[in-house]
Structures are given as C-alpha cells and as structure tokens.
Amino acid sequence: MTFKPSDLFTVFIIAILVAAVVTASQWQLRASIIILVLGSLGAVFATAQLVLDVTGRTRTGAAVSARPTMELPAFEDTDPRSTLWGTVEIWGWLLGLLALTFVTGLDLALPLFVLIYARFYGANWWLAGGLAVALGAFIFGVYDQIMHVYWPESILGDLFLDEWRGND
C-alpha cells in the first residue's frame, strides 16, 4: 500500500466532486439533480480508482483478447523526481487556471487557458487559436445566449465584458 504524489490529483478531484455535491444539496432539486447524480457517481468512481491505485491492485480474471487494443502499457518511472515534477506541473496548470479564472472570469479564462496550454505543448498557432475560438464560441453561444448562465464576478472580466455587452 503506497501513496504516490500522483495520487494527490485523484484526491483533489474527489474533494472537488464532494464539495460540488454538498453545495448542490442545498439547492432546489430541479436545479441540482444533475450535479447530485454525476457528482456522486464521479466521487464514488474516483474513490474506487484511488483505492486501486494505492493498494496496487489490478484487474484479475480479465480475458486476454487476441485483437489489438488501444490501451498503452503502463510505464513506471525509474526516477521519482520526474514523477514529482509531473505532479507539480499538473498542479501548476490547475492553480494557473484558477488564478486566471479569478482575474478574468471563467468565460474568458477557459479559452485563454486552452490557447496557452496548446501552444505550450506544441500546437501551432492555427490549431491553438482554433481550439480557443471554438471553446469561446461554445461558451458564449450555449452558456451565455441559450442558458443565460450567471458568471461570478471577476477582476478584469467584468471590466471588459460589461463594456462590450453594454451593461452599466
């Protein structure tokens, strides 16, 4: 039974899902049913995954298939520092997204994050920009125009979007 630094991400996901379920349980059922169902299922499955990861158990009794699969073999890092660096890098991206969301608002942070993330990991400007524009259009079209989602206040996002939308 070993707890690896990479398991912290699973713990983080479980905490987020549990917090979402606890928060949604205070809402009216009509507004919270999707979060309650999906958040509960996600927390259960993430907890099961954490238990399997920590205990080192693998599936047994699975039939060996003769046909090729899309699964990649598991690679164990020989250098624990590379695993630790990967974990720190993931947390850095998540904290950066959180900070960007606080400053610009979620509706602007997600496309910006996709642009930066895609460029950082090697996508060309056309692909990174296309992904960011597609995500921005989806957020604006679905969440703003169709669902009329309320976006929490942010520092810069409200300043620019209120001017653009004509809100006072």
Contacts in CASP RR format, 6 or more apart in sequence:
PFRMAT RR
TARGET T0000
AUTHOR 0000-0000-0000
METHOD contacts of the structure
MODEL  1
MTFKPSDLFTVFIIAILVAAVVTASQWQLRASIIILVLGSLGAVFATAQL
VLDVTGRTRTGAAVSARPTMELPAFEDTDPRSTLWGTVEIWGWLLGLLAL
TFVTGLDLALPLFVLIYARFYGANWWLAGGLAVALGAFIFGVYDQIMHVY
WPESILGDLFLDEWRGND
1 54 0 8 1.000
1 55 0 8 1.000
1 56 0 8 1.000
2 54 0 8 1.000
2 56 0 8 1.000
3 54 0 8 1.000
4 53 0 8 1.000
4 83 0 8 1.000
5 83 0 8 1.000
5 84 0 8 1.000
5 87 0 8 1.000
6 83 0 8 1.000
6 86 0 8 1.000
6 87 0 8 1.000
7 50 0 8 1.000
7 53 0 8 1.000
7 54 0 8 1.000
8 87 0 8 1.000
8 91 0 8 1.000
9 87 0 8 1.000
9 90 0 8 1.000
9 91 0 8 1.000
10 46 0 8 1.000
10 49 0 8 1.000
10 50 0 8 1.000
10 53 0 8 1.000
11 50 0 8 1.000
12 94 0 8 1.000
13 46 0 8 1.000
14 43 0 8 1.000
14 46 0 8 1.000
14 47 0 8 1.000
14 50 0 8 1.000
17 39 0 8 1.000
17 40 0 8 1.000
17 42 0 8 1.000
17 43 0 8 1.000
17 46 0 8 1.000
18 43 0 8 1.000
20 35 0 8 1.000
20 39 0 8 1.000
21 35 0 8 1.000
21 36 0 8 1.000
21 39 0 8 1.000
21 40 0 8 1.000
21 43 0 8 1.000
23 35 0 8 1.000
24 31 0 8 1.000
24 32 0 8 1.000
24 35 0 8 1.000
24 36 0 8 1.000
25 32 0 8 1.000
25 36 0 8 1.000
51 57 0 8 1.000
52 58 0 8 1.000
77 83 0 8 1.000
93 117 0 8 1.000
96 113 0 8 1.000
97 109 0 8 1.000
97 113 0 8 1.000
100 109 0 8 1.000
100 112 0 8 1.000
100 113 0 8 1.000
101 109 0 8 1.000
101 154 0 8 1.000
102 154 0 8 1.000
102 155 0 8 1.000
103 109 0 8 1.000
103 154 0 8 1.000
103 155 0 8 1.000
103 156 0 8 1.000
103 157 0 8 1.000
104 112 0 8 1.000
104 154 0 8 1.000
104 155 0 8 1.000
104 156 0 8 1.000
104 157 0 8 1.000
105 151 0 8 1.000
105 152 0 8 1.000
105 154 0 8 1.000
105 156 0 8 1.000
105 157 0 8 1.000
105 158 0 8 1.000
106 151 0 8 1.000
106 152 0 8 1.000
106 154 0 8 1.000
107 136 0 8 1.000
107 139 0 8 1.000
107 140 0 8 1.000
107 143 0 8 1.000
107 144 0 8 1.000
107 151 0 8 1.000
107 161 0 8 1.000
108 154 0 8 1.000
108 157 0 8 1.000
108 160 0 8 1.000
108 161 0 8 1.000
110 135 0 8 1.000
110 136 0 8 1.000
110 139 0 8 1.000
111 132 0 8 1.000
111 133 0 8 1.000
111 135 0 8 1.000
111 136 0 8 1.000
111 139 0 8 1.000
112 132 0 8 1.000
114 128 0 8 1.000
114 131 0 8 1.000
114 132 0 8 1.000
114 135 0 8 1.000
115 128 0 8 1.000
115 129 0 8 1.000
115 131 0 8 1.000
115 132 0 8 1.000
118 127 0 8 1.000
118 128 0 8 1.000
118 129 0 8 1.000
118 131 0 8 1.000
118 132 0 8 1.000
119 125 0 8 1.000
119 128 0 8 1.000
123 131 0 8 1.000
143 149 0 8 1.000
161 167 0 8 1.000
162 168 0 8 1.000
END
